[in-house]
């Protein structure tokens, strides 16, 4: 019964709903297009300038092609699939044979194949020369923006070469397969493969970073010594990428803690008796498998001198730490790119987000942090290309732990701030931002946590005092260009002249070593807007530590324009 007053006409159609009402409730508006089908190299001005500056201009065409490849929607989707489908551990086959098999989603294998076939694990070793490490770092930087977790075995395979080359007879067998541009994921003896991957097994339950507390023992199967066979008995709390074909392992030989190469299979084709106990249940890095293992007489060959295991494997660790710098720099770039892209397209309160002053402050600060990380990383890459020069070798010894500490330490808060720019959509798992946030602490903790890097920096100063001079010489290339940097460096020099409580003060000193180098690089090589913003916000105090504290007068619009990928 209609009870409405007869003078009031209804403002709606009184007829029953039809399909024309049910088909569409609203138009989807004010949403950015997906950040895909773009060239990660061409849309990254800081990267393009960096490879030219640091000696890899010859690789521009190759890097342009790779940037186009990894920016494709189909490749980006592989990263999501590899993370949505975690690796699964199978102890035995259906007949009851022990197999220690980890199965991965096909997307993981596709990403591995992409990386290895393009030489991310080997190019500087196969084709050394001017800019080789810079070109490889640039390619790795773009690749890991797609998916970071599978880069763990890529890095370890790459980093194993300097250690393995210390034992020429083993290198003759393994090096051609390590550096081959191919991927063979089969769980078969390495003798049946033309390409292999290498992992690492250092950490034990009771020791953590203190590897000298390891209890795993190595028993010689003959005369013993470098290049000779041993059997290893003990455990490893972290075996990264357990499906690798061989691992660098630390164990106590009769002459002390030594380094060994331990394959998955024995030369006779039988399974080497090291057994995976379980896979680690990690917060991030989930597409990659990490495991706990017991060594039950596992065959291995000594690399380097007996009792010199730490100096031998540190050759590998130095390279993995460098890759942590690349990976965290890449995470920052992808996070900043996502935030910049979103805010370029999204409108709120009557204007595009990128046009609103406070958001401009945040976006410019995200871009600034990203470019500073990349500049430092590529400078270390150039130093790696010139290890025949004493000053570059000394600079690398200090810049690696400083850079690994600082860049990796800055990544988590950077990821969070970028996520916040996307609002609620940034928290959704069908967006890359949650994955970037979960990945961000990994590099800061693995391969030596922040404190370990700071202590290693002090160790470098003690064992190679000239490394500090080489480091300050590099910073000094910008002397006189900006008084803020000059004052900052002068105070840092003064503070290094004091030795009291130096371990207690180590983080503060390393923080400032990193900032001084980044400031010097940006002043010399980036735009005036970038250099000024860095000096004003990082070298002078403005009372705020969070992202978005760039002072008034910063040319935020220029910084944002420089860093924003133009897609859609």
N, C-alpha and C positions, 0 to 999 in steps of 0.2 A: 504494500500500500504506500503511495507517494504522499508523504506528510509535509513536503516543502510548501511554503506560502505561495499561492498562485502568482503573486507579483514578482517572484524571484525566479529567473531563468537559470537552468543548470549551465555550468561552465565546462561541461565535459560531454562527450558523446554517450548518450544513454544506451547505445546499442551494445550487444555482447562483443567482447574482444575478438578480433579476427587475427589472421596470421600477420597482417601488416603491423600490428602492435608487438607481436611476439618475436619477430625476426631480428630487430635491432633495438637495443635499449639505449645506446649512446655511440657516439663517434669517439675513436681513440685519438686524442689530440695531445699536443705538448709532451710528446715522448721522443727521446733522441733515437736515431737509427743505431743499430748495433755497430760497435767499433770492429769492423771486419772488412775483408776485401780491400785492404789498404797496404801500402808499402812501408814496412817498419823502418827501412833505411831512408827512403826519400822523405818520410814525414818526421824525421828526427834530425833537426838542423845541427844540434850539438854533436851528434854522432858523426854526421857527414864531415863537419869541420875537424873533429877529433882525429879521424883516421888519416886525413890529409896531413894534419899537423904532426902526428906522431910517426909518420913514415910508411903508411899503407895506402897511399893514393893509388898505387898500382892495382889494388884489389877493389876499386870502386865498382866496376861493372859486375864482378862476382857478388859483392855485397848488395848491390841494387837488386840483382836477380834473387838472392836469398831473402831479402826483405819482402819482395813481392810474394815469394812462395809461402813464407810462414805467416803472412798476413791474410791468407785465404781463409774463408769461412770454414772450409772442410778441415784444414789443419788445426785451426783454433778449436774446433769441435773435438778433435782427438784428445786435447787436454782435459776437457770436461769428462769424456768417456773413461779415460784412464783413471781419473779420480773417483768417479762414481762406481767403479768396479775394482775394488781392492784386490791385490794379489792374494792368492790362497795357497796354503802350505799342505803338501801331501807327503807324509812320511814314507809310505810304502805303496807299491803298485798293487793291482788287484790280486796278484799271485802271492803277495807277502814279502816281496823283495824290498829291502830298504833302498829308497831312491832320493830322499831329500829334495823333492821337486817343488819349486814354487811356480805356480801358473799365473800368468798375467792376461789381462784383456788384450785382444788384438790391437787396440789403439796404442797401448804401451809399446808393443813391438814395432808399430809403424813409426812412432816417434823416435825410438832407438835407431831404427834403420835410417831414418831421415838424418839424424845427427851423425852417425858413423859414416854413411855414404858421402857426406859432405865434409868429412875430415875434422869435425869438432874435437875429436880425441887425439889427433895425430899430426895435423898439418905443419906445425912448427918443427916437428921431428923429421917428417918426410921432406919438407922443403924449407930448410932454415934460410935465414937471410933477412935483409932489411924489412922491417915491418911485419914479419911472420907472426909474432905473438900479438901484435896490434890487430891484424886482420882476423886472426882466430878469435880474439877477445870480442871483436865487434860482431862476429857471426854468432858466437855463443850468447852474447848479450841479447841479440834478437831472438834466438831460438828459445832461451829460457823464459822469455816473456810469454810464450805459448803455454809451457808447462815446465815447472822447475824440478819436480821430484825425480824424474827419470834422468836428469842431468847428473845425478850422483855417480852412477857407474861410468858415465862419459868422462867426468872429471877424474875419477880414480884411474881409469885406463890411461888418460892423458898424463896424469901426474906420476904414474909408476915408472915411466921410462928413465928419468934421471937416476933412480935407485937401481933399477935392473941393469943399466949400462955399467954400473960399478963391477959387475961380474960378467966379463966379456963372453965366456963360453955359454952362459945362460942367455945373454942378450942375443947371441947368434941364433939361438933356437926360437926365442920368444919374440924378439923385436919385430921381425917381419909380419907376424900374425897380429901383434898389438897395433901396429900402425896401418894395417890393411884397411882400405876404405870399403868395409863390408860388415854385415851383421849376421851372425849365425847363433840363434837362440837355443839350438838343440842341446839337450842334456846328454852329450856324448863326449868321449875322451878328446882332449885337445889335439891329439894326433890325427883325428879325422876332420879337423877344421883348418881353414885357411885364414880365419879371423877370430880373435878372442877378445874378451874383456877381462879387466883386472880389478879386484876389490881389495879391501884392507881389513885386517883384524888385529887391532892393537889393544883395545880397552878390556879390562877385566873388572869383576865385581868389586874387589877390594881396593882397586887403585884409581879407577877413573882416569883423570889426566896424568896422574902419577904412574907412568908406565914402568918405572923402576920397581914398583911394588908388585909387578906381575909374578905369577907363580908357575906359569906354563913352562915345561921343561923340554929341552931338545937333546935327544940321545943319538950320538954319531953312529952311523951304520958301517963305518970303516975307519979310516984314519982321521976323519973330521977336517974341519977347516973350510975356508972360502970355496964355494962351488961344490962342496961335498954334500952327500945325502944324510939326512937326519930323520928321526921319527919324533913327532911332537905329541906331548901328553899334557892336557890341561883344559882350559875353557876360555871362551871369549864372550864378553858381555855384549859387545856390539860387533857384528859382522855385517858390514854394509854391502847391499846388493849380493845376497848369497848365491845367486845364479851365475855369478862371474866364473870364468874358467880357471882362475888362479887368484891367490891372495898374497899380499905382503903381510907377514906375521912377525910379531916379536915374541921371543921365547928365550929362556935361560939355557945356554949351552954350558959345558964345563968351564969355559973361559969367560963367562959373563953374558949379559943380555945381548942377543944377536938378532939379526934380521934374516928372514927366510922367505922363499917363494914356495907356496903350498898350492898345488893344483887340486882340482876337484876329483881327478882320476889319476890312478897310477899308470906308469908307462905300459904295463901289461894289459891295460884295458879294464882292470878291476876298479871298483869304487874305492877312493881314498877314504880311510876311516875317520872322517870328521863328520859329525852329525848335528844337524840343525835341531835345536830343542823346541823353539817356537819363534814366530815372527813378533816383532815389537808392535805394540798397539799405540801408534803415534798420533799426536794431536794434528800434525801436519805432515807433509812429505808422504802422503798415503799411497800415491801411485807407485812409489819405490818400496821395495821390501828391505827391511833391516831385521837382523835376527840375533839370537843367542845360539852358541854352538859349543859342543864338546869335542876335543881332539883326542882320539883314542889310538895313538900311534900313527898319526897322519904323516905321510912321506912329504918331505920338504927339502929344499936345497938352500944352503947358507949363501947369503949375498953380502959382500963386503967382509971386513975383518971380524973375527970372533971377538965378542965383547964390545963391539962398536955398533950395536944395533940401532941405537937412537940417532947418532950422526948419519947413519946410512938411510934410515927411513925418513929422516927429517927432510931429505931431498924431495921426497914425495909430498910430505906435509906442506912444505913451502909452496908447492904448486897448487895443492888443494886449497890452501888459504887464499891464494890469488884468485882462484875460481870462485871462492866465497864472495870476494869483492865484486867480481863480475855479476854473480847471481843476485846479490842484494842491490846492486846498481840497476840491474834489469828489472827487479821487482819494483823499485821506486819509479822507474820510467813507465812501466805498465800502469801502476797505480795513478801516477800523475796524468798519464794519457787518458785513462778512463774518466778521471774527475774533470779534466779540461774539456773533453769531448762532451760529457753530459751537460756541463754548465754552459757550453756554447749553444746548445740546442734547447735547454730547458728554461721556461719562463716562470717567474713567480712574482707576485706583488707588482705586476704591471711592467716588468722588464726582464730581459734575459739575465740569468744568474751571473754570467760572466761580466755583465755590465754593472753589477752592484758592488759598491766600494769594499764592503767587508769581505765579500766572497772573492773579490779581486786580490785582496791581501793574502787570503788563504791559498788561492790557486797559484799566485806568483811565488809564494814561499815553497809550495810543493815542487814547482818547477825548478826553483833555485837549488833546493836540496838535491834533486835528481841530477841536475847538470854538474854540480860540484862533485858528486860521487863518481860520475862518469869521467870527468876530467882527471881525477886522481887515479882511477883505474887504468885509463889509457896511458897515463904517464908511466905507471909501473910496468905496463906491457912493453913500452918502448925500452925501458931499462932492461927487461928480460931479453930483448933483442940485441943488447949490447953488453953482455956479461964479460966480454973480453976487455972492456974498459974498466979500470979500477974504480973510478968514481961512480960509475953506474952500478957496479957490483956492490959497493958500499951503500949507495943509496937504496938499492933493492933490499938489502939486509934489514934496514930500519923501516922503510916504507911499507913492506909487506905486513908485518904485525900491526903497525899503526893503522894502515888502511883497512885491514881485516877487522880490527877492533872497531874503528869509528864508523865505517860505512854499514857494517852489519848491525851495529848497535843502533844506528839511526833508522833502520828500516821498519821496525814494528810500529812506532808511533806515526811514521810517514804513511804506512798502509792504513792505519786507523783513520787518520785525518782525511785521506783521500776517500775512504769508504763513507765518511760522514757527509762529504759533498754530494753523494748520490742519495742521501736520505734513506728512507726505509728500503728502497729498491737495492741499495748497496749491501744489505744484510741477507738478501735472498740467495739461496744456493745455486740458482740458475744464472747468477751473475758471477763474474770472476773475482770480485772483491773479497768474499769470505776466504777463498783459496789463497789469495795474496796475503791476507792477514795471517792465516795459519802457517803459511810458509815462512813468513818474515822472521820469526825468532830462530829458525833452524840454523842458518849460517852463523849467527852470533854465538851459538852454543857448540856446534860441531867444529871439529878441527881446532879445538882449543877455545874455551870460553873467553869472555872479556878480560878477566883477571889473568888468565894464562897469556894472552897477547900482550898485556901490559908488562908482565914479568919477563916475557921474551924480549920486549923492547929494552928493558933494563939490562938483560943478559947481553944483548947486542952491543949496548953502550960499553959494557964492561970488557967484552972480548974483542970488540972492534971499535975502539974509541973514535977512529977516523970516520965511522959511519955517521956520527952526529954532525961532523963538519961537512960531509958530503950532502947531508940532508939540508942543512942550513944554507949551503952554497946554492942548492936548487931553489930554495925559497928566496934567496937573495937576488935571483935574476929579476925580481920585481922591485928591488930596493929603489926608493925614491919616486915610485909611481903613485903611491897613496900613503899619506902620513898615518892613517889608521893602521895599516899593515906594518909600517915601520915601527910604530910604538908597540904594537902587539908582539912583534918579533924581538924587540929589544928587551921587553920584560921577560919573555920566554928564555932568551939567552941568560939573563940574570938569574932566573930561577933554576936553570940547569947548573949554574955555578955552585949552588948549594947541594950538599950531599946529605944533610940531615933529614931523617924520616922519608927518604926518597921512595921507598917501597910504599909507604902509606900514601904518598902524594902521586903515585904513578898514574892513576887514572886522569887526574887533572893535567899532568904533564903531557900524556898521550893525546888527550882531547885537544890540547892547544897545538901540539905538533901537527895533528890532522888539519885543524882549521887554518893554520899558517900556510900549509902547503896548498890547500884548496884555494885560499885567498890569493896566493901568488899565481897559481895557474889561471884563475878566472880573470885577474887583473891583466895578465899578459895576453890571454888568448880569447876571452869572450867579449861580449858587448859591454859598453859603458853602463847600461842599465843593470846587467847581471853583476858586474864587479862592484858597483856602488851599493847595490842591495846587500850583497854578501858582506862587505866590509862594515856597513852600517848595522846589520842585524846579528852578525856572528862575531865580529871583532870588537864591537863597542856594545856595551850593555844598554838595553832599553827596557829592562825590568820584566821581560817576558820570555819564557822558554818554549811555549807552545807554538805550533805552526800558526801563522797569521799575525806575527808581530813585526812585520816590516814597517819601518818608520814612515811618517808623512814625508813626501818628496820622492819616494821610490816610484820609478816608472813601471808600475805593475802591468799596465796594458802592454808595454813592449815585451816584457818578460813572458807574459801569457801568449802573446802572438807568436813569439819565437818557439814556444814549446807545444802548441796545440796541433794535434794531427787534424788535418782537414779531410773529413769523411762525411759525405752526405750534405 
